């Protein structure tokens, strides 16, 4: 059974905080921008698609919060550094960084996986989070405070046959998260990862279409039936976890990989 969108979580406060979100133009990134705005944060939206990013900015501003768009490719070191510096120039600080941008790749066994697709996937899903952290961490360390939330995946904790490069990239994000968390734990900066299971996003819809081009709904049905909750999650359910991890309510939480997967990895 699918779940409808419920009312926003109003118990978390991000008032006075500046949140930077990559991949903020769609899916979980967009939902996180809106959720953190509802909690009182100023939002810096990063996306390589200007129109998509600007739509998120407009929706955040409609909630009464300040927001700006910064167009950047997260796999390009110069663009990432310039983007982060532009955010700091405009807002003077970065309190929360949702390091979220990612791509799905294709569905194929390792022996047949296209190398060009592999290279792009690793550039965005591994190099991207690393470059983002490398640019943001010095700012947070100077502040003596900050929260980084990296987007991993449930398949960063388990196997994903025929999606091995994607699974590999998310295992890498979890390793990066844990290692960086230990490095900065005594300096007021926290680093955590989220590990969503199947969530109803454009990316997941594309995966369903790759699995079963003629009947993507059948792919969704099969994946849902294998989940203890029997459904796909909705983006707001992930965004609320991101919002909590960005808040002072998670002040003793670092180095953790938070599953938001309906129990999938508990089986």
MIROLO-302980 format. One record per residue (C-alpha): residue in three letters; residue number from 1; x, y, z. Coordinates in nm, 3 decimals. Each point is the difference from the previous one (the first is absolute). Example, Ala and Ser with C-alpha at 12.3 -4.5 7.8 and 13.67 -1.06 7.14 Angstrom:
! MIROLO-302980
<ALA; 1; <1.230; -0.450; 0.780>>
<SER; 2; <0.137; 0.344; -0.066>>
***
This chain:
! MIROLO-302980
<UNK; 1; <0.000; 0.000; 0.000>>
<UNK; 2; <0.138; 0.341; -0.097>>
<UNK; 3; <0.014; 0.276; 0.254>>
<UNK; 4; <-0.126; 0.354; -0.054>>
<UNK; 5; <0.205; 0.302; 0.101>>
<UNK; 6; <-0.071; 0.094; 0.361>>
<UNK; 7; <0.048; 0.334; 0.173>>
<UNK; 8; <0.356; 0.132; 0.038>>
<UNK; 9; <0.208; -0.066; 0.310>>
<UNK; 10; <-0.009; 0.320; 0.207>>
<UNK; 11; <0.191; -0.135; 0.302>>
<UNK; 12; <0.347; 0.069; -0.150>>
<UNK; 13; <0.137; 0.354; -0.007>>
<UNK; 14; <0.259; 0.128; -0.245>>
<UNK; 15; <-0.076; 0.367; 0.064>>
<UNK; 16; <0.302; 0.217; -0.076>>
<UNK; 17; <0.185; -0.278; -0.183>>
<UNK; 18; <0.123; -0.005; -0.359>>
<UNK; 19; <-0.041; -0.333; -0.180>>
<UNK; 20; <0.179; -0.090; -0.324>>
<UNK; 21; <-0.165; -0.278; -0.204>>
<UNK; 22; <0.148; -0.154; -0.314>>
<UNK; 23; <-0.238; -0.163; -0.244>>
<UNK; 24; <-0.263; 0.229; 0.147>>
<UNK; 25; <-0.207; 0.022; -0.317>>
<UNK; 26; <-0.182; -0.332; 0.026>>
<UNK; 27; <-0.080; -0.305; 0.208>>
<UNK; 28; <0.139; -0.032; 0.351>>
<UNK; 29; <0.217; 0.310; -0.041>>
<UNK; 30; <-0.298; 0.219; -0.084>>
<UNK; 31; <-0.204; -0.149; 0.284>>
<UNK; 32; <0.286; 0.069; 0.242>>
<UNK; 33; <0.018; 0.363; -0.113>>
<UNK; 34; <-0.369; 0.044; 0.072>>
<UNK; 35; <0.010; -0.188; 0.331>>
<UNK; 36; <0.297; 0.198; 0.129>>
<UNK; 37; <-0.164; 0.323; -0.115>>
<UNK; 38; <-0.312; -0.090; 0.198>>
<UNK; 39; <0.229; -0.048; 0.301>>
<UNK; 40; <0.131; 0.354; -0.047>>
<UNK; 41; <0.322; -0.040; -0.202>>
<UNK; 42; <0.131; 0.219; -0.278>>
<UNK; 43; <0.059; -0.227; -0.301>>
<UNK; 44; <0.283; 0.002; -0.254>>
<UNK; 45; <-0.120; -0.224; -0.283>>
<UNK; 46; <0.267; -0.157; -0.222>>
<UNK; 47; <-0.096; -0.176; -0.321>>
<UNK; 48; <0.149; -0.029; -0.347>>
<UNK; 49; <-0.348; 0.054; -0.148>>
<UNK; 50; <-0.076; 0.371; 0.036>>
<UNK; 51; <-0.375; -0.021; -0.068>>
<UNK; 52; <-0.051; -0.286; 0.241>>
<UNK; 53; <0.206; 0.171; 0.270>>
<UNK; 54; <-0.181; 0.328; -0.045>>
<UNK; 55; <-0.333; -0.173; 0.052>>
<UNK; 56; <0.119; -0.123; 0.338>>
<UNK; 57; <0.121; 0.350; 0.091>>
<UNK; 58; <-0.342; 0.142; -0.088>>
<UNK; 59; <-0.176; -0.260; 0.213>>
<UNK; 60; <0.229; 0.065; 0.298>>
<UNK; 61; <-0.061; 0.372; -0.027>>
<UNK; 62; <-0.375; -0.067; -0.014>>
<UNK; 63; <0.043; -0.152; 0.346>>
<UNK; 64; <0.140; 0.331; 0.122>>
<UNK; 65; <0.368; -0.099; 0.010>>
<UNK; 66; <0.295; 0.148; -0.188>>
<UNK; 67; <0.148; -0.219; -0.273>>
<UNK; 68; <0.248; 0.030; -0.285>>
<UNK; 69; <0.103; -0.221; -0.289>>
<UNK; 70; <0.362; -0.088; -0.073>>
<UNK; 71; <0.047; -0.192; -0.326>>
<UNK; 72; <0.287; -0.249; 0.017>>
<UNK; 73; <0.116; -0.345; -0.105>>
<UNK; 74; <0.098; -0.175; 0.325>>
<UNK; 75; <0.268; -0.205; -0.177>>
<UNK; 76; <0.191; 0.312; -0.112>>
<UNK; 77; <0.243; 0.118; 0.267>>
<UNK; 78; <0.010; 0.363; -0.118>>
<UNK; 79; <-0.377; 0.027; -0.020>>
<UNK; 80; <-0.043; -0.154; 0.345>>
<UNK; 81; <0.250; 0.233; 0.165>>
<UNK; 82; <-0.142; 0.306; -0.175>>
<UNK; 83; <-0.352; -0.102; 0.097>>
<UNK; 84; <0.085; -0.046; 0.368>>
<UNK; 85; <0.187; 0.330; 0.012>>
<UNK; 86; <-0.298; 0.173; -0.163>>
<UNK; 87; <-0.230; -0.142; 0.268>>
<UNK; 88; <0.230; 0.122; 0.276>>
<UNK; 89; <0.035; 0.341; -0.164>>
<UNK; 90; <-0.378; 0.036; -0.008>>
<UNK; 91; <-0.092; -0.153; 0.336>>
<UNK; 92; <0.328; 0.015; 0.198>>
<UNK; 93; <-0.027; -0.360; 0.122>>
<UNK; 94; <-0.116; -0.355; -0.073>>
<UNK; 95; <-0.163; -0.179; 0.292>>
<UNK; 96; <-0.133; -0.307; -0.179>>
<UNK; 97; <0.118; -0.167; -0.318>>
<UNK; 98; <-0.221; -0.263; -0.162>>
<UNK; 99; <0.250; -0.161; -0.238>>
<UNK; 100; <-0.268; -0.159; -0.211>>
<UNK; 101; <0.056; 0.020; -0.377>>
<UNK; 102; <0.024; -0.340; -0.167>>
<UNK; 103; <-0.074; -0.206; -0.309>>
<UNK; 104; <-0.138; -0.352; -0.038>>
<UNK; 105; <0.210; -0.143; -0.282>>
<UNK; 106; <-0.149; -0.295; -0.188>>
<UNK; 107; <-0.106; -0.353; 0.079>>
<UNK; 108; <0.256; -0.251; -0.129>>
<UNK; 109; <0.225; -0.274; 0.137>>
<UNK; 110; <0.358; 0.095; 0.084>>
<UNK; 111; <0.138; -0.182; -0.303>>
<UNK; 112; <-0.217; 0.206; -0.234>>
<UNK; 113; <-0.017; 0.336; 0.178>>
<UNK; 114; <0.088; 0.290; -0.236>>
<UNK; 115; <0.324; 0.159; 0.113>>
<UNK; 116; <-0.108; 0.351; -0.101>>
<UNK; 117; <-0.311; -0.030; 0.216>>
<UNK; 118; <0.214; -0.134; 0.285>>
<UNK; 119; <0.234; 0.297; -0.028>>
<UNK; 120; <-0.285; 0.253; 0.014>>
<UNK; 121; <-0.160; -0.178; 0.294>>
<UNK; 122; <0.322; 0.000; 0.201>>
<UNK; 123; <0.067; 0.364; -0.091>>
<UNK; 124; <-0.336; 0.114; 0.136>>
<UNK; 125; <-0.065; -0.251; 0.279>>
<UNK; 126; <0.351; -0.030; 0.149>>
<UNK; 127; <0.215; 0.287; -0.124>>
<UNK; 128; <-0.294; 0.239; 0.046>>
<UNK; 129; <-0.057; -0.067; 0.372>>
<UNK; 130; <0.375; 0.008; 0.062>>
<UNK; 131; <0.041; 0.336; -0.174>>
<UNK; 132; <-0.301; 0.141; 0.180>>
<UNK; 133; <0.133; -0.101; 0.340>>
<UNK; 134; <0.347; 0.125; -0.084>>
<UNK; 135; <-0.143; 0.343; -0.083>>
<UNK; 136; <-0.247; 0.026; 0.290>>
<UNK; 137; <0.196; -0.156; 0.287>>
<UNK; 138; <0.255; 0.284; 0.036>>
<UNK; 139; <-0.287; 0.247; 0.036>>
<UNK; 140; <-0.173; -0.207; 0.266>>
<UNK; 141; <0.328; -0.057; 0.183>>
<UNK; 142; <0.059; 0.376; 0.012>>
<UNK; 143; <-0.352; 0.044; 0.133>>
<UNK; 144; <0.054; -0.274; 0.255>>
<UNK; 145; <-0.339; -0.144; -0.094>>
<UNK; 146; <-0.184; -0.164; -0.286>>
<UNK; 147; <-0.181; -0.310; -0.117>>
<UNK; 148; <0.071; -0.190; -0.321>>
<UNK; 149; <-0.252; -0.256; -0.123>>
<UNK; 150; <0.118; -0.216; -0.289>>
<UNK; 151; <-0.239; -0.188; -0.226>>
<UNK; 152; <0.086; -0.369; -0.003>>
<UNK; 153; <-0.255; -0.277; -0.055>>
<UNK; 154; <-0.132; -0.321; 0.146>>
<UNK; 155; <0.208; -0.170; -0.270>>
<UNK; 156; <0.304; 0.160; 0.156>>
<UNK; 157; <-0.055; -0.252; 0.279>>
<UNK; 158; <-0.098; -0.307; -0.201>>
<UNK; 159; <0.052; -0.151; -0.345>>
<UNK; 160; <-0.174; 0.128; -0.312>>
<UNK; 161; <0.039; -0.253; -0.283>>
<UNK; 162; <0.006; 0.164; -0.343>>
<UNK; 163; <0.052; 0.338; 0.168>>
<UNK; 164; <0.346; -0.069; 0.140>>
<UNK; 165; <0.160; 0.337; -0.087>>
<UNK; 166; <-0.287; 0.189; 0.165>>
<UNK; 167; <0.025; -0.221; 0.308>>
<UNK; 168; <0.377; 0.045; 0.000>>
<UNK; 169; <-0.035; 0.377; -0.015>>
<UNK; 170; <-0.232; 0.005; 0.299>>
<UNK; 171; <0.224; -0.232; 0.202>>
<UNK; 172; <0.272; 0.256; -0.072>>
<UNK; 173; <-0.216; 0.286; 0.128>>
<UNK; 174; <-0.058; -0.183; 0.328>>
<UNK; 175; <0.375; -0.060; 0.039>>
<UNK; 176; <0.069; 0.367; -0.074>>
<UNK; 177; <-0.265; 0.103; 0.251>>
<UNK; 178; <0.133; -0.211; 0.285>>
<UNK; 179; <0.363; 0.092; -0.057>>
<UNK; 180; <-0.068; 0.373; -0.025>>
<UNK; 181; <-0.226; -0.011; 0.305>>
<UNK; 182; <0.288; -0.129; 0.214>>
<UNK; 183; <0.236; 0.263; -0.138>>
<UNK; 184; <-0.222; 0.293; 0.101>>
<UNK; 185; <-0.194; -0.136; 0.298>>
<UNK; 186; <0.190; 0.214; 0.253>>
<UNK; 187; <-0.045; 0.318; -0.203>>
<UNK; 188; <-0.376; 0.045; 0.021>>
<UNK; 189; <-0.073; -0.145; -0.345>>
<UNK; 190; <-0.218; -0.306; -0.050>>
<UNK; 191; <-0.005; -0.226; -0.308>>
<UNK; 192; <-0.273; -0.256; -0.062>>
<UNK; 193; <-0.149; -0.186; -0.296>>
<UNK; 194; <-0.354; -0.091; -0.094>>
<UNK; 195; <-0.073; -0.334; -0.165>>
<UNK; 196; <-0.338; 0.014; -0.172>>
<UNK; 197; <-0.163; -0.312; -0.134>>
<UNK; 198; <-0.241; 0.019; -0.294>>
<UNK; 199; <-0.146; 0.352; 0.003>>
<UNK; 200; <-0.254; 0.134; -0.247>>
<UNK; 201; <0.227; 0.238; -0.193>>
<UNK; 202; <0.075; 0.065; -0.369>>
<UNK; 203; <0.319; -0.206; 0.045>>
<UNK; 204; <-0.191; -0.298; 0.137>>
<UNK; 205; <-0.258; 0.030; -0.276>>
<UNK; 206; <0.284; -0.012; -0.253>>
<UNK; 207; <0.138; -0.312; 0.169>>
<UNK; 208; <-0.342; -0.166; -0.016>>
<UNK; 209; <-0.012; 0.082; -0.371>>
<UNK; 210; <0.345; -0.152; -0.053>>
<UNK; 211; <-0.097; -0.316; 0.187>>
<UNK; 212; <-0.320; -0.050; -0.194>>
<UNK; 213; <-0.034; 0.240; -0.297>>
<UNK; 214; <-0.341; -0.132; -0.102>>
<UNK; 215; <-0.148; -0.017; 0.349>>
<UNK; 216; <0.185; 0.226; 0.249>>
<UNK; 217; <-0.291; -0.030; 0.243>>
<UNK; 218; <0.078; -0.372; 0.027>>
<UNK; 219; <0.357; 0.083; 0.108>>
<UNK; 220; <-0.142; 0.230; 0.265>>
<UNK; 221; <-0.240; -0.269; 0.117>>
<UNK; 222; <0.276; -0.260; 0.033>>
<UNK; 223; <0.236; 0.232; 0.186>>
<UNK; 224; <-0.279; 0.113; 0.231>>
<UNK; 225; <-0.102; -0.358; 0.074>>
<UNK; 226; <0.355; -0.075; 0.115>>
<UNK; 227; <-0.006; 0.290; 0.246>>
<UNK; 228; <-0.129; -0.063; 0.355>>
<UNK; 229; <-0.219; 0.312; -0.023>>
<UNK; 230; <-0.129; -0.111; -0.339>>
<UNK; 231; <0.043; 0.334; -0.175>>
<UNK; 232; <0.237; 0.263; -0.133>>
<UNK; 233; <0.087; 0.282; 0.234>>
<UNK; 234; <-0.086; 0.360; -0.077>>
<UNK; 235; <0.258; 0.275; -0.024>>
<UNK; 236; <-0.132; 0.181; 0.308>>
<UNK; 237; <0.080; -0.303; 0.215>>
<UNK; 238; <0.366; 0.028; -0.096>>
<UNK; 239; <0.004; 0.380; 0.019>>
<UNK; 240; <-0.113; -0.007; 0.362>>
<UNK; 241; <0.296; -0.216; 0.096>>
<UNK; 242; <0.231; 0.241; -0.183>>
<UNK; 243; <-0.161; 0.290; 0.183>>
<UNK; 244; <0.052; -0.167; 0.338>>
<UNK; 245; <0.365; -0.079; -0.074>>
<UNK; 246; <0.053; 0.364; -0.100>>
<UNK; 247; <-0.147; 0.123; 0.329>>
<UNK; 248; <0.145; 0.046; 0.345>>
<UNK; 249; <-0.228; -0.282; 0.111>>
<UNK; 250; <0.254; -0.239; -0.157>>
<UNK; 251; <0.293; 0.157; 0.189>>
<UNK; 252; <0.139; -0.339; 0.117>>
<UNK; 253; <-0.052; -0.177; -0.333>>
<UNK; 254; <0.300; -0.043; -0.229>>
<UNK; 255; <0.160; -0.269; -0.216>>
<UNK; 256; <-0.333; -0.178; -0.045>>
<UNK; 257; <-0.174; -0.146; -0.304>>
<UNK; 258; <-0.374; 0.056; 0.048>>
<UNK; 259; <-0.222; -0.245; -0.186>>
<UNK; 260; <-0.329; 0.139; -0.131>>
<UNK; 261; <-0.108; -0.311; -0.182>>
<UNK; 262; <-0.319; -0.145; 0.144>>
<UNK; 263; <0.199; -0.278; 0.166>>
<UNK; 264; <0.162; -0.129; -0.317>>
<UNK; 265; <0.352; -0.038; 0.142>>
<UNK; 266; <-0.127; -0.147; 0.328>>
<UNK; 267; <-0.104; -0.323; -0.174>>
***
